[in-house]
Amino acid sequence: MEIQFDDNIKRARFPLLTWVTSRQAFWVSVAVILACIFLSFATNSFATSNNIFNVTRNFTFVAIIALGMTIVIITGGIDLSVGSVLCLCSMILAVVMHAGYSIEVGIAASLATALVIGAINGVLIAYLGIPPFVVTLGMLSIARSLAMVASNNTVVFQFGPDHDKLLFLGGGAWLFGIANPVLFMLALALLTGFVLHYTRFGRYVFAIGGNEHAAIVTGVPVRRTKLAVYMISALSAGIAGIIQTGWLGAVTTNLGSGMELQVIAAAVIGGANLAGGIGTAFGALIGSALIEVIRNSLGLLGVSAFWQGTFIGSFIIIAVTFDRLRNYRSSE
């Protein structure tokens, strides 16, 4: 009782500090910083400008999709199709541009494909009541198959008259030498954070994840909101696919394979609760950054890349355990 009383005094005296340190994203940020400091001293190549440039650029693709995934998870759902959607949208962009159309037409076709897939997922989940796991698992296979059909299972690396524009979009640096993918990621993160915390739609998303039945009773348009959420998730995968195509300069039907696991891991590590009701845009970014730092560090330290899944899985378990312990303590 005395310890709890002292904790209450500390919360009242330092409300901002207490709020910050109670966020999972804060501790993940600390882990990222400590890992970067350690690697800077343990290796000669981590702190180089080229490696930092690569690290910041590489994690943006997972981070962009994790922003959409976080919104889905906040509602208590899941989207396993994002890796395949990324592949399909990339392939549509590549095939359309390879046929001689402009980059604008290719991007429009790619994003339209993402929205259609997201709408199909949303209708099946929100209006027909099919579990998100089943719907998006099926779409994972469908989207990958359609990508193979669109390209006849070949590699596309020629993008027509706007070939160079696409490569600059994903591989260039418009502002202060910062890679374009990073700029897109930051802009989308700010937009996502604003929507979640300062709009009616954001309040609907948290209300559904907190208690869907109560949300229905209070007049929240649950079905329309869920439909929009899955469209946003697919759209984020489509945007990431467009940018990654410009970065890689080629598209294969293996693109994005297994990416859904990294995206879900990034969202959960960053503080999104798989039970719904909790999640932030910043958490999605910092969770993605930690995964990329782990991947990068394994190579620099000479550790087999096969250990990557072990480390990422361990961080997921630690993150969920930390969240459970925090909830248990707050309920006492």
Order of alpha helices (4+ residues) and beta strands (2+ residues): alpha-alpha-alpha-alpha-alpha-alpha-alpha-alpha-alpha-alpha-alpha-alpha-alpha-alpha-alpha
